């Protein structure tokens, strides 16, 4: 008989969450499959292993990017609008080559 069950580990004992259909004193073989790490912790673990192996380099610390003001956004929008459609600009640039 083979069955997969869920248990909880309490005070040194694995306790099934549902009753088992086994006679008393039956020996069973147990394979422990613990829950995996959350995705973020798993990524950090993999990144550390790659750094330790020299496969990747540490990230360079950069200055934080400052938010763009509403006035700067408006100025950029006006410049883009005056230049015309981007597709036409790309085609014109390609023709110049």
MDAnalysis code that builds the backbone (N, CA, C; Angstrom):
import MDAnalysis as mda
import numpy as np

u = mda.Universe.empty(291, n_residues=97, atom_resindex=np.repeat(np.arange(97), 3), trajectory=True)
u.add_TopologyAttr("name", ["N", "CA", "C"] * 97)
u.add_TopologyAttr("resid", np.arange(1, 98))
u.add_TopologyAttr("resname", ["UNK", "UNK", "UNK", "UNK", "UNK", "UNK", "UNK", "UNK", "UNK", "UNK", "UNK", "UNK", "UNK", "UNK", "UNK", "UNK", "UNK", "UNK", "UNK", "UNK", "UNK", "UNK", "UNK", "UNK", "UNK", "UNK", "UNK", "UNK", "UNK", "UNK", "UNK", "UNK", "UNK", "UNK", "UNK", "UNK", "UNK", "UNK", "UNK", "UNK", "UNK", "UNK", "UNK", "UNK", "UNK", "UNK", "UNK", "UNK", "UNK", "UNK", "UNK", "UNK", "UNK", "UNK", "UNK", "UNK", "UNK", "UNK", "UNK", "UNK", "UNK", "UNK", "UNK", "UNK", "UNK", "UNK", "UNK", "UNK", "UNK", "UNK", "UNK", "UNK", "UNK", "UNK", "UNK", "UNK", "UNK", "UNK", "UNK", "UNK", "UNK", "UNK", "UNK", "UNK", "UNK", "UNK", "UNK", "UNK", "UNK", "UNK", "UNK", "UNK", "UNK", "UNK", "UNK", "UNK", "UNK"])
u.atoms.positions = np.array([
    [0.847, -1.185, 0.000],
    [0.000, 0.000, 0.000],
    [0.887, 1.242, 0.000],
    [0.548, 2.218, -0.812],
    [1.278, 3.474, -0.870],
    [0.271, 4.610, -0.789],
    [0.527, 5.542, 0.076],
    [-0.415, 6.652, 0.277],
    [0.375, 7.883, 0.675],
    [-0.022, 9.035, 0.183],
    [0.597, 10.290, 0.586],
    [-0.327, 10.975, 1.576],
    [0.243, 11.339, 2.716],
    [-0.559, 12.012, 3.754],
    [0.163, 13.278, 4.184],
    [-0.565, 14.158, 4.839],
    [0.018, 15.379, 5.388],
    [0.078, 15.210, 6.898],
    [1.238, 15.570, 7.450],
    [1.404, 15.487, 8.898],
    [1.875, 16.826, 9.427],
    [1.852, 16.935, 10.734],
    [2.411, 18.110, 11.396],
    [3.411, 17.600, 12.427],
    [4.525, 18.304, 12.549],
    [5.564, 17.906, 13.486],
    [5.355, 18.669, 14.784],
    [5.055, 17.935, 15.859],
    [4.796, 18.556, 17.166],
    [5.525, 17.777, 18.247],
    [6.292, 18.468, 19.037],
    [6.984, 17.901, 20.192],
    [7.723, 16.614, 19.839],
    [8.414, 16.627, 18.696],
    [9.224, 15.486, 18.308],
    [8.465, 14.340, 17.660],
    [7.180, 14.537, 17.364],
    [6.368, 13.462, 16.792],
    [5.658, 13.958, 15.539],
    [5.642, 13.144, 14.474],
    [4.858, 13.454, 13.281],
    [3.434, 12.975, 13.527],
    [2.476, 13.890, 13.452],
    [1.078, 13.546, 13.702],
    [0.281, 13.746, 12.422],
    [-0.346, 12.664, 11.890],
    [-1.173, 12.809, 10.685],
    [-2.348, 13.749, 10.939],
    [-2.694, 14.541, 9.918],
    [-3.823, 15.454, 10.064],
    [-5.162, 14.739, 9.860],
    [-5.130, 13.537, 9.247],
    [-6.342, 12.727, 9.070],
    [-6.035, 11.316, 9.559],
    [-7.044, 10.594, 10.037],
    [-6.801, 9.214, 10.495],
    [-6.272, 8.331, 9.364],
    [-5.412, 7.370, 9.741],
    [-4.851, 6.439, 8.768],
    [-5.605, 5.112, 8.836],
    [-5.703, 4.452, 7.698],
    [-6.373, 3.146, 7.662],
    [-5.322, 2.042, 7.784],
    [-4.630, 2.019, 8.932],
    [-3.590, 1.033, 9.197],
    [-3.874, 0.328, 10.517],
    [-3.563, -0.956, 10.596],
    [-3.690, -1.642, 11.887],
    [-2.661, -1.084, 12.873],
    [-2.950, -1.160, 14.144],
    [-2.020, -0.695, 15.180],
    [-0.681, -1.414, 15.030],
    [0.390, -0.733, 15.372],
    [1.761, -1.240, 15.377],
    [2.292, -1.594, 13.984],
    [1.677, -1.085, 12.923],
    [2.180, -1.311, 11.577],
    [3.391, -0.422, 11.346],
    [4.471, -1.021, 10.844],
    [5.648, -0.231, 10.505],
    [5.432, 0.381, 9.125],
    [5.821, 1.629, 8.978],
    [5.706, 2.318, 7.698],
    [7.039, 2.979, 7.379],
    [7.275, 3.232, 6.110],
    [8.461, 3.967, 5.673],
    [7.998, 5.381, 5.360],
    [8.726, 6.386, 5.846],
    [8.329, 7.784, 5.676],
    [9.386, 8.523, 4.874],
    [8.936, 9.273, 3.880],
    [9.820, 10.160, 3.118],
    [9.424, 11.580, 3.486],
    [10.357, 12.350, 4.014],
    [10.081, 13.713, 4.445],
    [10.222, 14.654, 3.252],
    [9.189, 15.397, 2.945],
    [9.218, 16.432, 1.910],
    [8.760, 17.710, 2.593],
    [9.745, 18.522, 3.004],
    [9.432, 19.760, 3.720],
    [9.008, 20.826, 2.724],
    [8.225, 21.795, 3.163],
    [7.834, 22.887, 2.267],
    [9.066, 23.627, 1.765],
    [8.996, 24.125, 0.534],
    [10.117, 24.866, -0.034],
    [10.168, 26.273, 0.556],
    [11.324, 26.891, 0.387],
    [11.482, 28.271, 0.846],
    [10.592, 29.195, 0.027],
    [10.144, 30.292, 0.607],
    [9.435, 31.286, -0.203],
    [10.317, 31.748, -1.355],
    [9.713, 32.183, -2.443],
    [10.434, 32.539, -3.668],
    [11.563, 33.533, -3.412],
    [11.326, 34.549, -2.594],
    [12.352, 35.563, -2.354],
    [13.557, 34.950, -1.644],
    [13.304, 34.127, -0.629],
    [14.408, 33.489, 0.095],
    [15.167, 32.535, -0.816],
    [14.450, 31.828, -1.683],
    [15.094, 30.905, -2.609],
    [15.993, 31.672, -3.591],
    [15.498, 32.807, -4.103],
    [16.310, 33.630, -5.013],
    [17.573, 34.125, -4.309],
    [17.443, 34.568, -3.054],
    [18.603, 35.050, -2.302],
    [19.614, 33.929, -2.078],
    [19.125, 32.726, -1.799],
    [20.003, 31.579, -1.583],
    [20.761, 31.248, -2.870],
    [20.063, 31.243, -3.994],
    [20.695, 30.950, -5.284],
    [21.694, 32.047, -5.635],
    [21.326, 33.309, -5.418],
    [22.226, 34.429, -5.722],
    [23.506, 34.324, -4.902],
    [23.383, 33.989, -3.623],
    [24.563, 33.847, -2.767],
    [25.456, 32.720, -3.267],
    [24.870, 31.608, -3.675],
    [25.658, 30.488, -4.191],
    [26.394, 30.898, -5.467],
    [25.730, 31.639, -6.344],
    [26.367, 32.098, -7.582],
    [27.488, 33.090, -7.298],
    [27.271, 33.989, -6.330],
    [28.320, 34.936, -5.928],
    [29.520, 34.185, -5.354],
    [29.242, 33.239, -4.452],
    [30.316, 32.473, -3.814],
    [31.127, 31.679, -4.838],
    [30.466, 31.200, -5.891],
    [31.145, 30.415, -6.929],
    [31.854, 31.301, -7.942],
    [31.642, 32.618, -7.868],
    [32.275, 33.536, -8.804],
    [31.591, 33.590, -10.154],
    [30.407, 33.043, -10.264],
    [29.679, 33.050, -11.532],
    [29.118, 34.437, -11.828],
    [28.720, 35.150, -10.790],
    [28.229, 36.521, -10.946],
    [29.005, 37.425, -10.011],
    [28.934, 38.734, -10.266],
    [29.605, 39.724, -9.421],
    [28.561, 40.483, -8.615],
    [28.986, 41.038, -7.476],
    [28.039, 41.848, -6.699],
    [27.566, 43.053, -7.500],
    [26.351, 43.465, -7.264],
    [25.819, 44.655, -7.931],
    [26.547, 45.889, -7.434],
    [26.754, 46.842, -8.360],
    [27.353, 48.107, -7.958],
    [26.280, 48.973, -7.323],
    [26.649, 49.657, -6.259],
    [25.718, 50.558, -5.588],
    [25.605, 51.828, -6.421],
    [24.399, 52.205, -6.752],
    [24.178, 53.421, -7.538],
    [23.305, 54.378, -6.738],
    [23.353, 55.607, -7.163],
    [22.514, 56.618, -6.525],
    [21.053, 56.336, -6.874],
    [20.144, 56.559, -5.954],
    [18.731, 56.343, -6.273],
    [18.271, 57.310, -7.369],
    [17.385, 56.841, -8.203],
    [16.855, 57.666, -9.286],
    [15.843, 58.650, -8.695],
    [16.033, 59.909, -9.036],
    [15.141, 60.953, -8.536],
    [13.868, 60.989, -9.380],
    [12.730, 61.189, -8.759],
    [11.484, 61.258, -9.530],
    [11.480, 62.477, -10.464],
    [10.777, 62.326, -11.574],
    [10.666, 63.401, -12.552],
    [9.494, 64.298, -12.152],
    [9.708, 65.602, -12.190],
    [8.649, 66.538, -11.791],
    [7.570, 66.610, -12.872],
    [6.418, 67.093, -12.487],
    [5.312, 67.277, -13.444],
    [5.714, 68.235, -14.562],
    [6.478, 69.277, -14.225],
    [6.912, 70.254, -15.223],
    [7.842, 69.592, -16.244],
    [8.759, 68.733, -15.770],
    [9.665, 68.041, -16.679],
    [8.906, 67.064, -17.585],
    [7.914, 66.386, -17.010],
    [7.090, 65.476, -17.809],
    [6.345, 66.236, -18.905],
    [5.795, 67.379, -18.549],
    [5.055, 68.201, -19.518],
    [5.986, 68.673, -20.634],
    [7.179, 69.107, -20.263],
    [8.147, 69.578, -21.256],
    [8.529, 68.440, -22.212],
    [8.758, 67.251, -21.687],
    [9.104, 66.098, -22.521],
    [7.949, 65.721, -23.432],
    [6.727, 65.761, -22.921],
    [5.550, 65.435, -23.728],
    [5.393, 66.416, -24.882],
    [5.629, 67.690, -24.624],
    [5.525, 68.697, -25.687],
    [6.602, 68.490, -26.748],
    [7.814, 68.164, -26.325],
    [8.902, 67.930, -27.278],
    [8.606, 66.714, -28.144],
    [8.076, 65.652, -27.535],
    [7.735, 64.462, -28.306],
    [6.589, 64.732, -29.273],
    [5.616, 65.502, -28.832],
    [4.477, 65.824, -29.700],
    [4.929, 66.661, -30.896],
    [5.851, 67.584, -30.677],
    [6.335, 68.452, -31.760],
    [7.176, 67.665, -32.766],
    [7.825, 66.603, -32.314],
    [8.702, 65.830, -33.191],
    [7.923, 64.940, -34.145],
    [6.683, 64.667, -33.859],
    [5.877, 63.805, -34.726],
    [5.923, 62.359, -34.276],
    [5.247, 61.484, -35.017],
    [5.202, 60.077, -34.633],
    [6.595, 59.446, -34.604],
    [6.832, 58.632, -33.609],
    [8.128, 57.984, -33.446],
    [8.468, 57.109, -34.646],
    [7.474, 56.437, -35.209],
    [7.741, 55.561, -36.358],
    [8.297, 56.366, -37.533],
    [7.783, 57.577, -37.745],
    [8.284, 58.407, -38.839],
    [9.710, 58.875, -38.571],
    [10.021, 59.174, -37.326],
    [11.383, 59.570, -36.966],
    [12.365, 58.432, -37.226],
    [11.968, 57.222, -36.891],
    [12.836, 56.060, -37.099],
    [13.062, 55.831, -38.586],
    [11.988, 55.909, -39.376],
    [12.121, 55.702, -40.824],
    [13.017, 56.776, -41.447],
    [12.859, 58.024, -41.018],
    [13.677, 59.108, -41.561],
    [15.147, 58.895, -41.218],
    [15.408, 58.457, -39.987],
    [16.778, 58.212, -39.575],
    [17.394, 57.079, -40.399],
    [16.634, 56.038, -40.666],
    [17.131, 54.923, -41.465],
    [17.429, 55.347, -42.898],
    [16.612, 56.251, -43.436],
    [16.825, 56.733, -44.805],
    [18.095, 57.570, -44.904],
    [18.450, 58.265, -43.830],
    [19.642, 59.092, -43.815],
    [20.920, 58.263, -43.852],
    [20.861, 57.030, -43.437],
    [22.062, 56.180, -43.398],
    [22.435, 55.737, -44.741],
])
